[in-house]
Amino acid sequence: MNRSSVYFALICWMFFTCCKSSTSNKNEAMYTSDAFQLFHNRVVQGNFVAEALSPTHLRSSYQSPANQTFSRLLEYKFSLNGKDNELPMGVNHRLVLQPEQGKIETPVVVFGKATGQNITKAPDDFLEPNVEVTFRVDLRPVLQAFEKEGYYTAFNGEKLYETDFKGVFIAGGSEPLTWDFENLPNRQHLQLTDSDKDGIYTVTLTFNAYNPENFTASEWKLERDLSKLPQYSSDQVLLDALYNMSLEEMLLDIRPDSTFMAGEKWDGVWTRDISYSILLSLAAIEPQLCLNSLRRKVKDGRIVQDTGTGGSWPISSDRTTWALAAWEVYKVTGDKEWLREAYSIIKKTAEEDLATVVDHGTGLFRGESSFLDWRKQTYPAWMEPVDIYLSLNLGTNVVHYQTYQILAQMAELLEEPANVYRQTAEHINKGINQLLWVPEKKYYGQFLYGRQNLTLSPRSEALGEALAILFNVANKERKEEVLANSPQTPFGTPSIYPYIPEIPPYHNNSMWPFVQAYWTWAAAQEGHTQVVSQSMAALYRAAALFLTNKENLVAETGDYKGTEINSDRQLWSVAGNLAMVYRVFFGMQYEQNKLVFNPVVPESYAGNKKLQNFPYRNATLTLELEGYGTKLEKIYLDGKSLAKAEIPANLTGHHTLKMVLANDKGVTTAPNLVQNAFSPITPVVTYTNGTLNWSPVKGAASYNVYRNGKAVSKVTTNSFKVAVPAKGTEEYQISTIGSENSESFLSEPVLVTAPTSVQLIESEVAGNSKAHNAAGFTGSGYIQIAKGSPTPISWKVSAPQDGLYSVDFRYANGNGPINTDNKAAIRTLTLDKQRVGAVVFPQRGFEEWSNWGYSNHWQVYLTKGEHTFSLSFEPSDENMNGEINEALLDHLRLIYIKEK
């Protein structure tokens, strides 16, 4: 063979090898697990396949299996006024659905008496479609109690007064039922009626309803013009198609007023939804629409907290997510007018939060988990809105920390004092790392919760963990530990883990694509390519199979059906999909005067990537990326070599930035893949004559006894004797310990007090009121507080000795339901004319003015003798409603805790 023939053969071999390698790579999975596989052009999950036929055309064979696996075993309860008040936790009516000619009429159930407890197992087969079930409940015990006593006493001792009775509803674990008690009054199809007035209430519902909506669309084809938006292309056609689908869904989420709606089912502009979406990706490509949307969430010069638990702010306190988005819009645009406007709004909001939301003992901010704002989905069932206000949550505090970092940077740019903001940020950072870190888990805990004493819940909370990494709350060592140890399940990053038993999927037992996106971004920022690969695949799987960016999905099954609520083209899910290109592959990070690139491409996602028509201030960019890894080997701007991958803010015109990765592995620490798991059931504890008692919890190995927030004993019985203190107060809680040492939430705190440790000072000493004709008060009456009513209102107390005391108020607020609206009442508490802090009176039920509970407490040091407590209305006490800020006050409660 001559030299020419050798060269020709070598060239042919090299060509064949390259072609074979390329073909092989195309056929190899980019990600594979027991649950699903992700390829460059398709997703395979069991028998279901989603395939990209082109960058503008997707097909999916996915069908929700929910209809084929609908259990015959039905568990349900009845509910008065949307409260969980018929039977104890874990005790439900049980019924096996065996229809005749598609219909079932249940036996009459007497309200408060459990039925079907002998049924322990579901039949092996599944329910037929479209079965009509008529439920019947005998409500005469309740009605007779109303007639005789004026109120009905539930199993847990709570009283429902006849004047507050709104109706009887049914709750349960199979669609169309729901265990979401608090939303039952909004679901009129779940209300029972008594047409013949015999005390037997009925309702007929259809189970396993066959509906085309149970199935996803089988095809997506691009219909909108995307030419004015950034164009993405790569060697992975599936990812190109999902990017284009997300751009189209973003356009569909634009409202007529040029703002962004939250999703197909949610046409409003919501503070946290729009803010998290803007930060993920929307500011980069639609800054004006983002600015419009942010301005919609400002009222009276402060950020709006949307409706939430107990009447919105300050029980829900994550409205400063707005600050994260506002700062991102400034960095994208460089708009100094917007900087000044946003700074003023954030500053005023922060001042209100400092007066109303800060916990003085820890320096952390009180309030509900950011985005996890459906209390029974992520909190123990006993926690009322006031308990949630008292809690200290990871994600919410990271948001507040970043808000003060942003305020400091804004202040410096505007030549305003900045040190006070940095000091506040440092204080929050210190509190998070000292009080919320779980050393044995090596990640941050969910929240501190309790009443007189706070205890850390060791559950992981994915959004908070991700934000702690992204905003540098965690140091380098802790970032590595969080990424290596936070639990990941087969279908993605669970919102919380382990899950809460007997609570249906929504925030619990769920994966939210936008949270998955933040987790992926956090992993990419630290160069964890293995975590990025798994996390990105989880996000792409759902979008491809469902042919839309769903709001959430069930963590156990990976299915979109079975969650309490869901929506297509959810805005923050859309933004999360786009962020995979902008934040992860191209590693975009906006700074005050430049756009920086730190690309991260896992090896299985290697190849050529191009992003054209990308806007940055007065420049239009074409971005090219080659290879894989986390380190840049070559960088060119318009063909000229650069030392750093940065675009200065003053660049104008069209330019091309080309980046070549070094094909390194990055950080190859594997994600912490775990199986889906539920914590044990939280015990319900009562106290009688020196003994704590609780019903045995199924599967319990033992129980932990907590005193004053600390574990002090472990028992295998379901009772525990306590010593009644000679003076002062002790607080006890019980948790269930299950298999593998898993632990439930702590039970509702039980106060064990010396006989002389509690004083009740009736409010009628300051006047009396007949507002709302409330019943169930102590003493001879109550007073009304409302905007415009005289303040301050004062109570004189006599401290029997020096020491630490707790002070709170028994109140009623019937201005709204427990789970929504914006009419939480707020007042400022002073002690001997010195400010103590805010007292919050959350909503307890719409028009339920005889529903009494206690406000948040303050612990204060009193010297022996006379003191005066006063409540007044200050500017910082304005709630989100602005007009209605009202409550009824029954009495002040003063509890002696201990010597200081």
Buried (B, 14 or more C-beta within 10 A) or exposed (E): EEEEEEEEEEEEEEEEEEEEEEEEBBEEBBBBBEBBBBBBBBBBBEEBBBBBBEBBBBBBEBBBBBBEEBBBBBBBBBBBBBBBBBBEBBBBBBBBBEBEEEEBEBEEBBBBEBBBEEBEEBEEEBBBBBBBBEBBBBBBBBBEBBEEEBBBEBBBEBBBBBBBBBBBBBBBBBBBBBBBBBBBBEBEEBBBEBEEEEBBBBBEBBBBBEEEEBBBEEEBEBEEEBEEBBBBBBBBBBBBBBBBBBBBBBBBBBBEEEBBBBBBEBEBBBBBBBBBBBBBBBBBBBBEBBBBBBBBBBEEEBBBBBBBBBBBBBBBBBBBBBBBBBBBBBBBBBBEEBBBBBBBBBBBBBEBBBBBBBBEEBBBBBBBBBBBBBBBBBBBBBBBBBBBBBBBBBBBBBBBBBBBBBBBBBBBBEEEEBEEBBEBBBBBBBBBBEBBBBEEBBBBBBBBBBBBBBBBBBBBBBBBBBBBBBBBBBEEEBBBBBBBBBBBBBBBBBBBBBBBBBBBBBBBBBBBBBBBBBBBBBBBBBBBBBBBBBBBBBBBBBBBBBBBBBBBBBBBBBBBBBBBEBBBBBBBBBBBBBBBBBBBBBBBBBEEEBBEBBBBBBBBBBBEBBBBBBBBBEBBBBBBBBBBBBBBEBBBBEEEEBEEBBBEBEBEEEBBBBBBBEBBBBBEBEBBEBEBBBBBBBBBBBBEEEEBBBBEBEEBBEBBBBBBBEBEEEBEEBBBEBEEBEBBBBBBBBBBBBEEEBBBBBBBBBBBBBEEBBBEBBBBBBEBBEBBEBBBBBBEBBBBBBBEBEBBBBBEBEBBBEBBBBBBBBBBBBBBBBBBBBBBBBBBBBBEEEEBBBBBBBBBBBBBBBBBBBBBBBBBEBEEEEBEBBBBBBEBBBBBBEEBBBBBBBBBBBBBBBEE
